[in-house]
Amino acid sequence: MTIRDRIFDKIEELDITQKRFSELTGIAESTISDWKKKRTNPTADKIMVICKVLDVTPEWLLSGIEPEGKRGNPKEWYAIDAETESGKLVTAFNAMDKAQQARIMGYVEAMISGGLLE
């Protein structure tokens, strides 16, 4: 997931419009629209104001990683070689949009509840 993806996911989660996000950040609507249409990320000078408005840490916005204790339960982290099957699976999953990821997770959860995975 990219910085741009995290921004738009958080905007959706907070149920604010791009116009309102523009007003809150002072970033031109056309710039925000370009991030979405052209699949680009914001410039470094915009990161802090985006974090403030979305109430996220710069670490999360840039990497998707929350500092321990910031949100939810502590996370378990794994290092996976990208060239292994597991690494390729994780890379492919992260490249999917939210709907595709939800579909995959539904399939995995069905396998777990059906006793196919332990």
N, C-alpha and C positions, 0 to 999 in steps of 0.2 A: 504494500500500500504506500502511495506517495504522500508527500506533504499536501498536495492539492486534494487528494482523496480524503485525507483526514480532515481538512478544512470543511469540505462540502458535506461529509458525514456528520460532523459536529454541528454545522449550520442546520442540517435537517433534524438532528436530534434535539436541538434547542428550539426548533420550529420558528426560525426567523427567515425572512426573505433575504435575497441577495441585496435588495435595495436597502433594507434595514441594516444589514451587515455593513454596507457601504457607508451609511450614515454614522454608525457606531465607530467605525475604524477610520473614517476620513479617506478611505481608498476609493478611487473612482469606480463606479459601477462597470464601466467599460473594461477596466483592468481585471476586475473580478470575473467578468464574463469571459475575458481572454483566457484566464486560468482554466475555466471549464471547457471552452470550445477548442482551444489550441493545446489543451492538456499540458500546460506549463505550470511551474511553481512560482510563488511570490518571491520577490527579491528580498535579500537579507534585511534591508531597512524596514520592511513591513512586518517581520516576524513578531516582534515584541508587542505591537499593538494588536495583532491578530490573537496572540496568546491571551492578552488581557481581556479582550472582548469575548473570546470563546471559553475563558476560564480554564485554560490548560497550561501546562508547563512547556517551555521551549523544547525540553528534552522529548516530551511526548510528540509535539508537533513535528519535530525533525526526524525522530526515529520510531515513533510509535511505542516507545518504552516509557512506562510510568516509574517515577522514583518509588521505592518501596514505601508502602503506607499511604500513598497519595490517593489511590482509588481502589476500592474493592479489596479482595483478598490478596495476600502476597502471591507472587507468581513463581512458578517453577520455570527455569530457563534451561534450554538445551542448546548445545553447539552441535550443528549437523554439517557434515561435509556436503557442499552443494553438488558434488559429482556422484553421490550415492543415490540409490532409489529414494530414500527418505528425503534427501536434500532436494531432489528434483520434484518430489511431490509437494514439499513445502513451498518451493519456488513457484510452481504452477498454481497452487492454492492462493498464494499472495497476489498473483497476477490477475485473479478472477475478480469480477465485480461482486457486490454484496449479495445479489440474487443467486449467482452461481455458487458462492461460498455457502449460502444458506442451504441450497439444494444438496451440496456435498455433505454438509454437517447433518442434514436430515437422514441421508443415506447411512452415514457412519453411526448415528444414534440408533437407527433401526437395526443395524447389524449388532450393536452392543445389546440392545434390549431383546433381540432374538437369540442371544447366546452365541452369535457367530464370532464375536471378538471378546477377549477377556482383558 
